[in-house]
């Protein structure tokens, strides 16, 4: 029953994709060319970097291997990508198990969405806002820029070459990641605000309800509509979450007239059916129970048996068969796009 329902939801959503961008909706102002000194990666090299980073992610989170459930998420993402500038990045969308209501992205095009954030969303428009925010991190190449700086600081590397070279340099970085300075709070906030701006414009161009994204953020951060003001700014009492809400509203106000008129999305009943299927999915049972080939329990046993190999960074359950495990937790924490 779940299988047929999910396929029906996917078909309905395909029929609701607008054929062209909403009237007068421009591209996000933050989509600008990046100087080579700030980003040493071509699009293809960034995809390679993302493949290397994905190994660290695969070690720390359970990716739900259910294509029928993921199809709806992927089609929402593809609808947004259709109205962003063409790129050679490889966009992919994954449902994952996390203890938090969260989503994050990494270099090259991967977006990871927890089942809990699907459960928290009220409709497709809100979930599209989450995806658009993560796409904002990707299309502005934030991870690639961060890794450019990290390679320079930690390894004194100023360029990368082939896919093998990208992997090798990344693995060397993992072994020495403790030498990297932490990002300042201001840097993190700036990245989030840029991604929020891209989200607002992408939602408008793709015909989603733009207001749904600030509504989602307001509810998630429990702001109750409080976005701060020049008074709270003066006394330093405006929180980062309030700053973000205010900038979302500002971005909405900058959109041309008629741009925020949104197309009809799948109705709430259809979304709730897919949402329930995601929340009730048992696809993670093998991992939680320790019976799957890449379960946490089996990985732990391999770690105990192959302690020496761990120090060299090898593990059997990675995407490519090789994984620098020493700092995988730090890497996931560093590049997770926290809501």
C-alpha positions as CSV (number, residue, x, y, z in Angstrom):
1,X,0.0,0.0,0.0
2,X,2.8,2.4,0.9
3,X,4.5,1.7,-2.4
4,X,1.5,2.6,-4.6
5,X,0.8,5.7,-2.5
6,X,4.3,7.0,-2.8
7,X,4.3,6.5,-6.6
8,X,0.9,8.3,-6.8
9,X,2.3,11.3,-4.8
10,X,5.3,11.5,-7.2
11,X,3.1,11.5,-10.3
12,X,0.9,14.3,-8.9
13,X,3.9,16.4,-8.1
14,X,5.4,16.0,-11.6
15,X,2.2,17.4,-13.0
16,X,2.4,20.5,-10.7
17,X,5.9,21.7,-11.8
18,X,5.6,25.1,-13.5
19,X,6.9,25.2,-17.1
20,X,8.7,28.5,-16.7
21,X,10.0,30.7,-13.9
22,X,7.4,32.8,-12.1
23,X,6.8,36.2,-13.7
24,X,9.6,38.7,-13.2
25,X,11.4,36.5,-10.7
26,X,15.2,37.3,-10.8
27,X,18.0,35.0,-9.8
28,X,19.4,35.4,-6.3
29,X,21.8,38.4,-6.0
30,X,24.3,36.3,-4.1
31,X,25.0,34.1,-7.2
32,X,28.1,35.8,-8.3
33,X,31.4,34.6,-9.8
34,X,34.0,33.5,-7.3
35,X,37.7,34.5,-7.7
36,X,40.0,31.4,-8.2
37,X,42.0,32.4,-5.1
38,X,38.9,31.8,-3.0
39,X,37.8,28.5,-4.7
40,X,40.4,26.3,-6.3
41,X,37.9,23.7,-7.4
42,X,36.2,23.3,-10.8
43,X,32.7,22.0,-10.7
44,X,34.0,18.5,-11.5
45,X,36.7,18.7,-8.8
46,X,34.0,19.9,-6.3
47,X,31.9,16.8,-7.2
48,X,35.0,14.7,-6.5
49,X,35.5,16.5,-3.2
50,X,31.9,15.8,-2.3
51,X,32.4,12.1,-3.0
52,X,35.3,12.1,-0.6
53,X,33.3,14.0,2.0
54,X,30.3,11.7,1.6
55,X,32.4,8.8,2.9
56,X,32.7,10.6,6.2
57,X,28.9,11.2,6.2
58,X,28.1,7.6,5.4
59,X,30.1,6.5,8.4
60,X,28.2,8.7,10.8
61,X,24.6,8.7,9.6
62,X,22.1,6.0,8.4
63,X,21.0,6.8,4.8
64,X,17.5,5.4,4.2
65,X,17.7,3.1,1.2
66,X,14.2,3.4,-0.1
67,X,14.0,4.9,-3.5
68,X,10.2,5.2,-3.5
69,X,10.3,7.4,-0.4
70,X,13.2,9.4,-1.6
71,X,11.5,10.1,-5.0
72,X,9.3,12.8,-3.6
73,X,12.2,14.5,-1.9
74,X,14.2,14.3,-5.1
75,X,11.4,15.7,-7.3
76,X,11.0,18.7,-5.0
77,X,14.7,19.3,-5.2
78,X,14.8,18.9,-9.0
79,X,12.0,21.4,-9.4
80,X,14.1,24.0,-7.5
81,X,17.3,23.1,-9.4
82,X,15.4,23.6,-12.7
83,X,15.1,27.4,-11.9
84,X,18.7,27.9,-10.7
85,X,21.6,28.5,-13.1
86,X,23.0,25.5,-15.0
87,X,25.9,23.8,-13.3
88,X,28.0,20.7,-13.6
89,X,27.5,19.8,-10.0
90,X,25.8,16.5,-9.3
91,X,22.7,17.1,-7.1
92,X,21.5,14.3,-5.0
93,X,19.0,14.1,-2.2
94,X,18.9,11.6,0.7
95,X,16.6,10.8,3.6
96,X,18.6,10.0,6.7
97,X,18.1,9.1,10.4
98,X,19.3,11.7,12.8
99,X,18.4,12.4,16.4
100,X,17.8,16.1,15.5
101,X,15.3,18.0,13.3
102,X,18.0,18.9,10.8
103,X,19.2,19.0,7.2
104,X,22.7,19.6,5.8
105,X,24.6,19.7,2.6
106,X,28.2,19.0,1.4
107,X,30.3,20.0,-1.6
108,X,29.3,18.8,-5.0
109,X,25.6,18.6,-4.6
110,X,24.5,16.2,-1.9
111,X,21.7,17.2,0.4
112,X,20.8,15.2,3.5
113,X,17.3,15.5,5.1
114,X,16.4,13.9,8.4
115,X,13.1,12.1,8.8
116,X,12.5,14.3,11.8
117,X,12.6,17.5,9.7
118,X,10.1,15.8,7.3
119,X,7.9,15.2,10.3
120,X,8.3,18.8,11.5
121,X,7.3,20.3,8.1
122,X,3.6,21.2,7.5
123,X,3.6,20.9,3.7
124,X,5.6,20.6,0.5
125,X,6.3,24.4,0.5
126,X,8.0,24.3,3.9
127,X,10.1,21.2,2.9
128,X,11.0,22.9,-0.4
129,X,12.3,25.8,1.7
130,X,14.6,23.5,3.6
131,X,15.9,22.0,0.3
132,X,16.3,25.5,-1.2
133,X,18.3,26.6,1.8
134,X,20.7,23.7,1.4
135,X,20.9,24.2,-2.3
136,X,21.9,27.8,-1.4
137,X,24.9,26.5,0.4
138,X,25.9,24.4,-2.6
139,X,25.3,26.8,-5.5
140,X,27.3,29.5,-3.7
141,X,30.1,26.9,-3.3
142,X,30.5,27.5,0.4
143,X,32.0,24.1,1.2
144,X,34.4,24.4,-1.7
145,X,35.5,27.8,-0.5
146,X,35.9,26.5,3.0
147,X,37.9,23.6,1.8
148,X,40.1,25.9,-0.3
149,X,41.0,27.8,2.8
150,X,41.4,24.6,4.9
151,X,43.7,23.0,2.4
152,X,45.8,26.2,2.3
153,X,45.9,26.5,6.1
154,X,46.5,22.9,7.0
155,X,48.4,21.5,4.0
156,X,49.7,24.7,2.3
157,X,48.0,23.3,-0.8
158,X,46.9,25.9,-3.4
159,X,45.6,23.6,-6.2
160,X,44.1,20.2,-6.9
161,X,44.2,18.0,-10.0
162,X,42.7,14.7,-10.8
163,X,40.0,12.9,-8.9
164,X,42.7,10.8,-7.2
165,X,44.5,13.9,-6.2
166,X,41.4,15.4,-4.7
167,X,40.8,12.3,-2.6
168,X,44.4,12.1,-1.5
169,X,44.5,15.7,-0.5
170,X,41.2,15.4,1.3
171,X,42.5,12.4,3.2
172,X,45.7,14.2,4.2
173,X,43.5,17.1,5.4
174,X,41.5,14.7,7.5
175,X,44.6,13.4,9.2
176,X,45.6,16.9,10.1
177,X,42.2,18.6,10.6
178,X,43.0,19.5,14.2
179,X,45.4,22.1,12.9
180,X,42.6,24.1,11.2
181,X,41.3,27.2,13.0
182,X,37.6,27.2,13.8
183,X,35.2,29.4,11.8
184,X,34.0,32.5,13.6
185,X,30.4,32.9,14.6
186,X,30.1,35.7,12.1
187,X,31.3,33.6,9.2
188,X,28.7,30.9,10.0
189,X,25.9,33.4,10.3
190,X,26.9,35.0,7.0
191,X,26.8,31.6,5.2
192,X,23.3,30.9,6.6
193,X,22.0,34.3,5.5
194,X,23.3,33.8,2.0
195,X,21.7,30.4,1.8
196,X,18.4,31.9,3.1
197,X,18.5,34.5,0.4
198,X,19.0,31.9,-2.3
199,X,16.1,29.9,-0.8
200,X,13.7,32.8,-1.0
201,X,14.5,33.5,-4.6
202,X,14.6,29.9,-5.7
203,X,11.2,29.2,-4.0
204,X,9.7,32.2,-5.9
205,X,11.1,31.2,-9.2
206,X,9.9,27.6,-8.8
207,X,6.4,28.6,-7.9
208,X,6.4,27.6,-4.2
209,X,4.8,29.7,-1.4
210,X,7.7,31.9,-0.4
211,X,6.1,32.8,2.9
212,X,6.3,29.2,4.0
213,X,10.1,29.4,4.6
214,X,10.1,32.2,7.1
215,X,7.1,30.7,8.7
216,X,9.0,27.4,9.0
217,X,12.0,29.1,10.5
218,X,9.9,31.1,12.9
219,X,8.2,28.0,14.2
220,X,11.5,26.0,14.3
221,X,13.5,28.7,16.2
222,X,10.4,29.5,18.4
223,X,10.7,33.1,17.6
224,X,6.9,33.9,17.7
225,X,7.4,36.5,15.0
226,X,10.2,38.4,16.8
227,X,12.8,39.4,14.3
228,X,14.6,42.1,16.4
229,X,14.9,45.7,15.5
230,X,17.5,48.5,15.5
231,X,16.9,48.8,19.3
232,X,17.8,45.2,20.0
233,X,20.7,45.6,17.5
234,X,21.9,48.6,19.5
235,X,22.0,46.7,22.7
236,X,23.3,43.5,21.2
237,X,20.3,41.5,22.1
238,X,19.2,40.4,18.6
239,X,19.8,36.7,18.3
240,X,21.3,35.1,15.2
241,X,17.9,33.3,14.6
242,X,16.1,36.7,14.7
243,X,18.7,38.2,12.3
244,X,17.9,35.4,9.9
245,X,14.2,35.8,10.1
246,X,14.6,39.6,9.5
247,X,16.8,39.0,6.5
248,X,14.3,36.5,5.0
249,X,11.5,39.1,5.3
250,X,13.8,41.6,3.7
251,X,14.6,39.3,0.8
252,X,10.9,38.7,0.3
253,X,10.3,42.5,0.2
254,X,13.0,42.8,-2.5
255,X,11.1,40.5,-4.9
256,X,9.3,42.2,-7.8
257,X,5.5,42.5,-7.8
258,X,3.8,39.2,-8.9
259,X,6.9,37.2,-8.1
260,X,5.4,35.7,-4.9
261,X,2.3,34.4,-6.6
262,X,2.8,30.6,-6.2
263,X,1.5,27.7,-8.2
264,X,-0.7,25.1,-6.7
265,X,1.3,22.4,-5.0
266,X,0.2,18.9,-4.0
267,X,-2.6,19.3,-1.4
268,X,-1.9,18.8,2.3
269,X,-3.6,15.4,2.5
270,X,-1.2,14.0,-0.2
271,X,1.8,15.5,1.6
272,X,0.6,14.0,4.9
273,X,0.4,10.6,3.4
274,X,4.0,10.7,2.1
275,X,5.1,12.2,5.4
276,X,3.6,9.4,7.3
277,X,5.2,6.8,5.0
278,X,8.6,8.5,5.7
279,X,8.1,8.7,9.5
280,X,6.9,5.1,9.7
281,X,9.5,3.7,7.4
282,X,11.3,0.5,8.7
283,X,14.1,0.7,6.3
284,X,16.6,1.6,9.0
285,X,15.8,-1.5,11.0
286,X,18.8,-3.5,9.7
287,X,21.2,-0.8,10.7
288,X,19.6,-0.2,14.2
289,X,19.5,-3.9,14.9
290,X,23.0,-4.6,13.9
291,X,22.0,-7.1,11.2
292,X,22.7,-5.1,8.1
293,X,26.1,-5.4,6.2
294,X,26.9,-1.8,7.2
295,X,25.2,-1.6,10.6
296,X,26.6,0.4,13.4
297,X,27.2,-2.8,15.4
298,X,29.1,-4.4,12.5
299,X,31.2,-1.3,12.0
300,X,32.1,-1.3,15.7
301,X,33.2,-4.9,15.5
302,X,35.3,-4.2,12.5
303,X,36.9,-1.3,14.4
304,X,37.8,-3.6,17.3
305,X,39.2,-6.3,15.0
306,X,41.0,-3.9,12.7
307,X,42.3,-1.2,15.1
308,X,45.6,-0.9,13.3
309,X,43.9,-0.5,10.0
310,X,41.7,2.3,11.5
311,X,44.9,4.3,12.1
312,X,45.6,4.2,8.4
313,X,42.0,5.2,7.8
314,X,40.5,2.1,6.1
315,X,37.0,0.8,6.7
316,X,34.9,-1.7,4.7
317,X,31.5,0.1,4.7
318,X,32.5,3.2,2.9
319,X,31.3,4.2,-0.6
320,X,34.6,3.6,-2.3
321,X,36.0,1.0,0.1
322,X,38.4,3.5,1.7
323,X,37.7,5.9,4.5
324,X,39.8,8.1,6.7
325,X,37.9,7.4,9.9
326,X,40.1,9.3,12.4
327,X,38.2,12.6,12.2
328,X,34.9,11.6,10.6
329,X,32.9,13.0,13.5
330,X,34.7,16.3,13.4
331,X,34.1,16.5,9.6
332,X,30.4,15.9,9.8
333,X,30.1,18.4,12.6
334,X,32.1,21.0,10.6
335,X,30.2,20.7,7.4
336,X,26.8,20.0,8.7
337,X,24.4,22.8,7.8
338,X,22.7,23.2,11.1
339,X,19.2,24.7,11.2
